[in-house]
């Protein structure tokens, strides 16, 4: 049986192998961009004016809000976030805008606030421990801490029972 593949010189085969390795490595290190939430249009967001607009005109201009205030429906939030991710790492925010539109009880716009990336906080878990506020107790205090507390006066059971 004949081999129909032409033979490449050794230097050319090495160059081809190195080129394939570089291409595969570079493709794994790409940066992916993502966008979440409301797509901000600066002209439309600046058009919302306190005292002039109402709930209906805000919804017609900006659309439905990303979410409504948790404790009252007099606040609309429009949230937009852009992220960047390198290969298999977790995405990290590179830009964020939160537009809060507050309404008075009559439904008219009372205020418009914008915040950005400065309010994003990064949480880093510390191993397998959760940091808490309060007393730091030793191992023995955890084990023997309740001795004497059970049945002590003022600890639950009325005296004489």
N, C-alpha and C positions, 0 to 999 in steps of 0.2 A: 504494500500500500504506500502511496506517495503522500508526502506532506505538502499541501498546497499553500501553506503560510510562508511568506518570504521571511528570511532570517534578517534580523536587525543587527547592526554592529553593537558590541557590548556598551560602548559609550552612549549610543543613542537609546538603548533600552534602559540604562540607568537614568538618563535625563527624563525619559517618559515616566518611569516609576516615581522619581522625585516630584515631577509635575503633578501626577495623580495624588500623591500624598499631600502636597501643599493645597491642592484644590479641595480635597476631603476635609482637611484640617480647617481651612478658612471657612468652609460652609457650615461647620459646627460652631463657629464663633461669631455668628451674625447677630446683629442687634435688631430686635423686633420692637416696633412702636405700637402702642395701643391707645385707644381713646375710649373713655367710658362716660356715660351720662349725656348731659345736655351739650349740644354743639353751640358754642358761644358766638353770637354775632354782635360785635361791639356797637354797631349803629342801633340795633334794636334794644339792647340793654340800656343804652344811654337815653333812649327815648322815653323810658318809664319815668314819669315826673310825679313827685308827691303833690297832693292837692288837686291834680288834674285827672289822673287815671284812676280807674276803679278795678275791682276784681275781674269783671268781664273784659275790659280792655287789655288788662295784663295777659289774660289767657289767650285773647285773640292775637296779641303781639308776640308773646314768647312761647305760647303753647301751654300744655298742662305742666305743672311743676314736677320736679323729680320727687319731692315729697312735701307734705303739709306739716306744719308744726305739730309736735307731739301733744302739747297741753291745750292748745286752742287752734282752730283752723284760720286764725288771723295772720298766719305767716306762711308764705310760699318760699320754697328753697329750690333753686336751680343749680345743680352741681355738675361740674365738668372736670374731668381729670385726664391728663396725658401721662402715660407710663412708658418706660423703656426697659427692655429685658435683654440681658446678654446670655445667649445660648440657653442653658438649663437653669439659670439663676432665677430667683424670685423677681417679679417686676417691681421697679421702684418708681415712685412718682417724680416727674420732672416739671410738671405744671399742674396747677389746680386753681379753679375759681368757684367760689360759692357765692351766688347772688341771693340775698334774702330780701324779699319784698314784704313789708309789714303793712297791715290794713287796720284802719280804725273800726269801731263797732258798726259804722254805717257802710263799710265795704270799700271806702276810698283809700288810696295809697297814702300811708302816713310816712314811710321812710323806705329807702333802698340802700342796702349795705352790701359791699363787696369785700371778700377776703380771699387770700390766695394760699400759697404753699407754706406760708409762715405758721399756720395753725396745724399743720400735719405733724403728728408726733410719731416717733419710731419707738416701738416697744421691743426690748431685747430680753427674752427669758433668760434667767440665770440657772442654767443646768436643769436639775430636776427639783429645785426648791423654788417655792413661791415666796417672794419677800412680803412680809406683812408688818403692819404697825402693831405695837403693843409690847408686852413683856417678853424678854428673852429668858427662857427657862432651860435649865440644864436637864440632862437625861434623868438624874435622880429626882429632880423637882417634878418632872412629868409623872414618874412612877409613884412617888410618895406624897405628892402635893395635896391630895384630898384626905389624908389621914387626919382624923380629928374634926374634919368639917362635917361629916355625916352625923346627925343627931346632936350637933352642938346647938346651944340656945340661939334662937333667931335664925336657924338654918332650915326652917321648914315645919317640923312637927311642933305643935303646941306643947308646953311643959306639962308633965303629969300624964302623958299618954304612952 
